[in-house]
Amino acid sequence: MPEQVLKVSRQANYAVLTLNRPEKRNALNQPLIEALNSALAQFEGDKEVRALLLRGEGSSFCAGIDLKEVDEAAGAHNPTSLEFVFGRLERFPVPTIAAVHGAALAGGLELALHCDLRIASENARLGMTLGRVGLMVPYDFTRKLIEVCGSANTAWILYTAEQIDAARARQMLMVHEVVADAKLQETATSLAEKIADNAPLSLRAMKATVRRCMTDTFDAWHDDLLKLAREVRQSSDAKEGVRAFLEKRKPLWKAQ
């Protein structure tokens, strides 16, 4: 596993994964996505692991997909592998916790939302900013927003592309608790330890039941929406939006 992008720590009965691209605000590139997948696979069958804590090194939790990588792929970035890993995180057999500080934007917000519990520091900024760069939120990720925040809050988050502070994020149900910046890691670790003290078979049964209820509730035919999202990702506007972001200028939209 490439430790330069992901740190993996195994405690007595829980595991800690730390995104480790602090110079890029832990933006998700392909090596980091693959490292997350490997780490989740490593712990899935470990019966001694009763909780998983996910955090970010440096000033931010995760600023989303690495847009430089998207630009180099000519705007046709395929989210399939990212969706696979987030699905694996969602289905992880025991409770998962995200410790969110600094930026948790777009794919970074979704990474946190695919955890069961979220603790945020006061300096956290959360949002789904894809509208600013002409990209489309995949169906499964929109479903996750609605599952966590409700349809009304999801509409606000998507349509405005605002960065939302931690206090309002709690009001919108994106996070469970907000703590002082200096207390984030202590609080998240304490929560992981509290969960890991509980009966392992009970935890796994509870997690499986919650996920089954939510999965069946939100299951719907959506092939047409996948096609629409693919067209958006491959559009000229998507290429323009990413390049404008990288060049720090306002994009020129053409609806093409």
N, C-alpha and C positions, 0 to 999 in steps of 0.2 A: 504494500500500500504506500502511495507517495506521501510520506509524512510531511513534506514541505507544504502541502495544501490542506492537510487534515491531521489533527492530533487526536489520538485515541488513547483513552485512559480507562482501565478497568479497576473499579473499586470492589469491595467485598461482595456486594450484591446489586450494584448498578454500574452503568457505563457512562462515560462522558465523551462526547465528540465535539471538538473545537475546530471551527473553520479557521484556516490559518493562511489567509491572503490579506493581511492587514493593510498592506500598501495599496490594495485595490478595494478596500472596504469589504473584503470577503466576497466579492462578486463571483458568481458561479460560472466557471469555465468548465470545459469538458473533463480535465483531470480531477477537479474537485467533485464534480457530479459522479464520476466513476469511483472516486475514493469513498464518497458517502455510500454508494451502493455496496461496495465491498465491506464496509464497516457494518452496515445493517445486516448483510448476509452473515457476517461473522457472529453476530450476537443473537440472531433470530432463534437459533436452536439451543442457546445456552440457558439451561433451566435455572441456573443460579442468578441470572440477571432478572431483576424485578422492576427496574425503571431505567430510562435512558434520558440523559440530560444533553441538550444541544445548545452550544454557545458559540460566540465569535470572538476571535482575537482582535485586539486593537480598538479603534474608535467606534466600530459599528458591528452589528449582528450580521447583516448581509444586505448589500445594496442592489441585489437582483442579478440578472443575467449579465455577463461581461459583454457589453455592447461593442467593444472592439472586436471580439470574436464574431459577433453577429455581422458587423460590417465586412470583415474579411470573408465571410461566407456569402457575400453579395445580397444580404438581406433575406436569405432563404433559410434562416435558422430553424431547424426542426426540433420542436420541444418534446419529441417522443421520449427520449431517454430521460429528460427531466421529469416528465409525467410518470414514467415508470418508477423512478427513485422516490418521488413524493408519494406515489401510491404504496410503495413498500414501507415508507415511514408511517403512513396512515394505518397500514395493516400490521405494524410491528406488534408482537403479541403481548407486550406489557405497556404500562403507561409511559408516555413520552412528555418531556418538558422542554420548552424553549425559554432561554434567558435572553431577553431582547434589550439591546441598548443601541444608541445611535440610530443609524439607518436600518430599517427593515422594509424595503421597497420592492414592489413588483414580485419577482421570483423570491426575494428575501422575505417578503410578507407571507407569501404562500408557504414557504418553508416553515415559518413559525406556525401558521394556521394548520398545517398538517400534523403538528404535534397536538397532544391532547390538552395540555395545560401551557399557559404562557404567563411569565412574570416579566414585567417591563420596568426599566429604570426611568426616572423622571425625564431624562434627556432623549428618550426614544422618539423616533419619528417614523410613522407607519403609513403606507399608501400603496395604491396600485396605479403607477404612473405611466402605463403603456400608451395611453391616449396621447401623451405628449410626444411620442416618437413614432406614432403611426402603426403600432403593433396591436395584436388582438389577444385577449385573455383566453386561453384554451377552455373548453367546456368544463372539464373536470375542476379547473381552478375557480371558475365562476360558481360552480356548484358548491365548492368548499366555502367560498365567501358567504353564500346564502345560508349554508348550514350553520356557520358560526355567527354571522352578524344579522341575518334576516334580509329579506329582499329590499326593503327600503334603505337600509344602511349600505347594502351592496351597490344599489343604484348611485348613491352619493359618492361612494369611494371610487367607482369606475368612471362616472361621467365627469367628475371634477378633477380627477387625477391629483388631488391635494395630498400634501404630506400632513398627517394628523398627529398631534402631540399625544403623549401617553395618557393624560387625563381624559381627553375626549375618546381615545381608543378604548379606554375602559368603559366609558358610557355606551360606546357602540358595540360592546361585547367582544372586541378583538383580543383583549387581555383580561386575565383574572385579577391581577394585583399589580399596583404600581408602587415602587419603593425608591428610596434615595439611590443615586448612582453608585455610591460606595457600598451599598448593602445588597446589590443585585446578586452577585455570585454567592454570597453567604445565604441569602434567602432561597435561591434556586437549589443550592446544594442541600439545604435543610429540608426542602420539599421532597427532593429525590430520596433522601434518607428516610423521611417519614413514610413515603409510599413503600419503599423497599423493606420496611419493617413489617408490612402486612403479609398475609398468607399468600404465597405464590400462586396456588391453584385458584384462589378467589380472584386475584388480580387478573389473571389470564381469562377467566370466565367472564368477568365484568367487562373487560376490554372487548372481547369477542362479541358480547351481547350488544354493547353500545354501537359498535361498528356495523353489525348486521342490521340493526334498526335503521341507522342513518343511510346505509347503502341502499336498502330496499326502498326507502322513502324517496330518494333522489334519483332512482334508476329511471331513465327515459330514453327513447330513441332520439339520437342527435347526429346522425350521419350528415345531414344538411348543414348543421352548425360547424362540424369539423371541416367540411368543404369550404364554407365561408371563411373560417379562420385561416385556412391554408391560402386562400386567395388574398387575404389581407397581408399575411406574412410575405407573400411574393410580389406585392404591389410596388409601384414606383414610390408611392408615399412612404412605405415602410423603409425603403432605402434612404429616402430623403430625411425622414425623421431621425434615424440612427446617425446619419452623417452630420446633421445639424446639431444633435446633442454632443457628438464628439468634437465638433468645431465651435461649440458654445455660441450658437446663433439661433435665431428663430426659424423654424422650418417653413417652407413654402408648399402648402398643400395644394394638390391638383385633383384629388379624388380619382386617381388613376393607379 
